[in-house]
Amino acid sequence: MQEPDDIVALALGYPYPRPAHSYLFSGGEVQELPPETDFSGRVPVLACGSNGSPVQLQRKYKHFPETSIPVTAATLQDVICVYSAHFTGYGSVAAALSAAPGARSSVHINWLTPDQLLRMHETEAVGQNYCYAELSGLELHCSHNGALDTAFAYVSLRGSLMLEGAPVTLGGIDCLDAPFPTLDQAEVQRRLRDIFAPGMDLHDFIRQNVADASLRAERTARLSRHAQVFDHPGMKTLLD
C-alpha cells in the first residue's frame, strides 16, 4: 500500500487526538482551562466527533486567530458516538449520535459564543449532512460545570452507518458498554472500499471520494438509504 499523503492522512486521522481533560483552545493552541473561566453567554455544543480535537478546531478557526473556546471533558449516558452514513468532503467517514441504553461515552463540550457558533455551522454542512438541534433530558456530566440536562448538537441527517445490520461505534472516543462493534477510521474505510470499489487501493479510494463530488454524493446516498435515524425524545431541531 502507498504511503499516505496529506489528503489520506487527514481522512484517516479522524476523529483526531484530543486531551482526555478539559482545556482552553486559544490562539490555535491548547492551554490549561482557568478555574475562573466565565461560561456566561456561551452555548454548550456536544463535540462527539472531531470537534473535541484541537486539530480540528485549528482547521475550522484558522482564519480567526483570536478565537478562544473553553472545551470541557464530559460523560454522556445512554447516547454514544457512531459513524455517520456519509463521506465528508475531506474524505473521512464522520460521526453521528446513536441511542445506546446503558452505555457511557467520554465526550467534550465546546462552549461557543454566538459568532463562534455561526462559524461552526458553516463547517458542519448544516442542511446537507447535519442539523443543529437542542437535546434536553440528557444525562450529561461536565467535569467543569457539573450535571447538564440540556446541550446542543449536530445530528446527522444521513443517520448512523449500518454495517452487518448494526451501527458502528466510533473508534478513538472512549465508550463503556457500547452495544455495537467499535472500528477505527481505517477499518471502516476498508469495509466501505470493499462495498463500493473491491480491489482498489485504500488510499486511492479515499482520494477518489475527495476528488469526485458526484461519486461521493452517490456513495453517501447509497449508505444513507440503509441508515438508522437518531431517535431522542428531547430533540428539537433548530436549524436544518
C-alpha positions in Angstrom: 0.0 0.0 0.0 1.2 3.5 -0.8 2.4 5.9 2.0 -0.4 8.3 2.9 -0.2 11.8 1.5 -1.7 14.8 3.3 -5.2 14.1 1.9 -5.2 10.5 3.0 -3.7 11.3 6.4 -6.4 13.9 7.1 -9.1 11.4 6.2 -7.7 8.5 8.2 -6.8 10.7 11.2 -10.5 11.3 12.1 -11.6 11.9 14.9 -8.0 13.1 15.7 -6.2 13.2 19.0 -7.7 15.2 21.9 -6.8 15.7 25.6 -8.8 13.5 27.9 -9.2 16.5 30.2 -10.8 20.0 29.8 -8.7 22.6 28.0 -8.8 26.1 26.5 -8.4 26.3 22.7 -6.9 29.8 22.3 -4.8 31.3 19.6 -4.6 28.0 17.8 -3.1 26.3 20.9 -4.1 24.1 23.8 -3.9 25.8 27.1 -4.9 25.0 30.6 -8.6 25.9 31.3 -8.5 28.6 34.0 -10.7 27.7 37.0 -12.3 31.1 36.9 -13.4 30.7 33.2 -16.6 32.6 32.5 -19.1 30.5 30.6 -21.9 33.0 30.5 -23.2 33.9 27.0 -21.7 30.7 25.6 -23.6 27.8 24.1 -22.7 24.2 25.2 -22.3 22.2 22.0 -21.6 18.5 22.2 -18.3 17.5 20.5 -18.9 13.8 19.9 -16.7 13.5 16.8 -13.7 15.6 15.7 -14.8 18.9 17.3 -13.3 17.8 20.6 -9.9 17.8 19.0 -7.7 20.9 18.9 -6.5 19.6 15.5 -10.0 20.1 14.0 -10.7 23.3 15.9 -7.5 24.7 14.4 -8.7 23.8 10.9 -12.1 25.4 11.5 -10.9 28.6 13.1 -7.6 29.1 11.4 -8.8 32.4 9.9 -9.9 33.6 13.3 -6.6 33.7 15.3 -8.2 35.5 18.3 -10.6 32.6 18.8 -10.8 31.3 22.4 -13.0 28.3 23.2 -13.4 26.5 26.5 -13.6 22.8 25.8 -14.7 20.7 28.8 -14.5 17.0 29.2 -17.8 15.3 29.9 -19.5 11.9 30.2 -22.7 11.2 28.3 -25.1 8.4 29.4 -27.2 6.3 27.0 -26.0 8.1 23.9 -22.8 7.2 22.0 -20.7 8.3 19.1 -21.0 6.2 16.0 -20.2 6.6 12.3 -22.5 8.7 10.1 -23.7 7.3 6.8 -21.7 9.8 4.7 -18.3 10.7 3.4 -17.0 14.2 4.2 -15.5 16.5 1.6 -12.1 15.8 3.1 -12.6 12.0 2.8 -13.4 10.9 6.4 -16.4 8.9 7.5 -17.7 11.3 10.1 -19.6 10.9 13.4 -23.2 10.6 14.4 -25.1 10.2 17.6 -26.9 7.0 18.4 -29.1 5.9 21.3 -27.4 3.2 23.4 -29.2 2.5 26.7 -26.7 1.6 29.4 -23.6 2.9 27.6 -21.5 5.8 28.7 -19.3 7.9 26.4 -16.4 10.2 27.1 -17.1 13.4 25.1 -16.2 17.1 25.1 -18.4 20.2 25.1 -17.4 23.2 23.0 -18.6 26.4 24.8 -19.2 28.7 21.9 -20.0 32.4 21.6 -22.7 33.3 19.0 -20.1 34.3 16.4 -18.1 31.1 17.0 -21.3 29.1 16.7 -22.1 30.7 13.3 -18.6 29.7 12.2 -19.2 26.1 13.4 -22.4 26.0 11.5 -20.5 26.9 8.3 -18.2 23.9 8.8 -20.8 21.3 9.6 -22.7 21.1 6.3 -25.9 22.1 8.1 -28.9 21.2 5.9 -26.9 18.7 3.9 -25.3 16.3 6.3 -26.3 17.6 9.7 -29.0 19.6 11.5 -28.3 21.7 14.6 -30.5 20.6 17.5 -31.3 21.1 21.1 -31.2 18.0 23.2 -33.0 18.0 26.5 -33.4 15.3 29.1 -29.7 14.3 28.8 -27.7 12.6 31.4 -24.6 14.7 30.8 -22.0 15.4 33.4 -19.5 18.2 32.6 -16.2 17.9 34.5 -16.2 21.7 35.0 -19.9 22.6 35.3 -21.5 19.5 36.8 -24.7 18.0 35.6 -26.3 19.4 32.4 -29.8 18.5 31.4 -29.7 20.3 28.0 -27.0 20.8 25.4 -26.9 21.4 21.7 -25.5 19.1 19.0 -25.0 18.5 15.3 -27.2 15.5 14.5 -26.6 13.5 11.3 -29.3 13.9 8.6 -27.8 10.8 7.0 -28.3 8.6 10.0 -26.0 6.1 11.5 -23.9 4.0 9.2 -25.0 0.4 9.3 -22.6 -2.5 8.7 -23.9 -6.0 9.0 -27.2 -4.7 10.4 -25.8 -2.6 13.2 -24.3 0.9 13.8 -20.5 1.1 14.4 -19.1 2.7 17.4 -16.6 5.5 16.6 -13.0 4.4 17.3 -10.9 7.0 19.1 -13.7 8.0 21.5 -13.8 6.2 24.8 -17.1 4.4 25.4 -18.1 1.9 28.1 -20.6 -0.9 27.4 -21.2 0.1 23.8 -23.7 -2.3 22.3 -22.2 -2.1 18.8 -18.8 -3.1 17.5 -16.0 -0.5 17.5 -13.9 0.2 14.4 -11.3 2.8 13.7 -11.4 5.0 10.7 -9.1 2.9 8.6 -11.1 -0.3 9.1 -14.4 1.5 8.3 -12.9 2.9 5.1 -11.7 -0.6 4.2 -15.2 -2.0 4.7 -16.7 0.7 2.6 -14.0 0.3 -0.1 -14.9 -3.4 -0.3 -18.5 -2.4 -0.9 -18.0 0.3 -3.4 -14.7 -0.5 -5.1 -13.4 -4.0 -4.3 -9.7 -4.4 -5.0 -9.0 -0.7 -5.2 -6.1 0.6 -3.1 -7.5 2.1 0.0 -5.6 5.4 -0.4 -6.9 5.7 -4.0 -10.4 5.1 -2.8 -10.1 7.9 -0.3 -8.6 10.3 -2.9 -11.4 9.4 -5.3 -14.0 10.3 -2.7 -12.3 13.6 -2.1 -11.8 14.5 -5.8 -15.1 13.4 -7.2 -18.1 15.2 -5.5 -20.7 13.4 -7.6 -19.3 10.0 -6.9 -19.0 10.9 -3.2 -22.7 12.0 -3.2 -23.8 8.8 -4.9 -22.0 6.6 -2.4 -23.4 8.7 0.5 -26.9 8.3 -0.9 -26.5 4.5 -1.0 -25.3 4.4 2.6 -28.0 6.6 3.9 -30.8 4.5 2.4 -30.0 1.8 5.0 -29.0 4.1 7.9 -30.6 4.3 11.3 -32.1 7.7 12.3 -31.2 9.1 15.7 -34.2 8.9 18.0 -34.2 11.1 21.1 -37.4 12.2 22.8 -35.8 15.5 23.9 -34.6 16.5 20.4 -35.7 19.8 18.9 -34.3 20.7 15.5 -33.3 24.4 15.4 -31.5 24.6 12.0 -31.6 22.3 9.1 
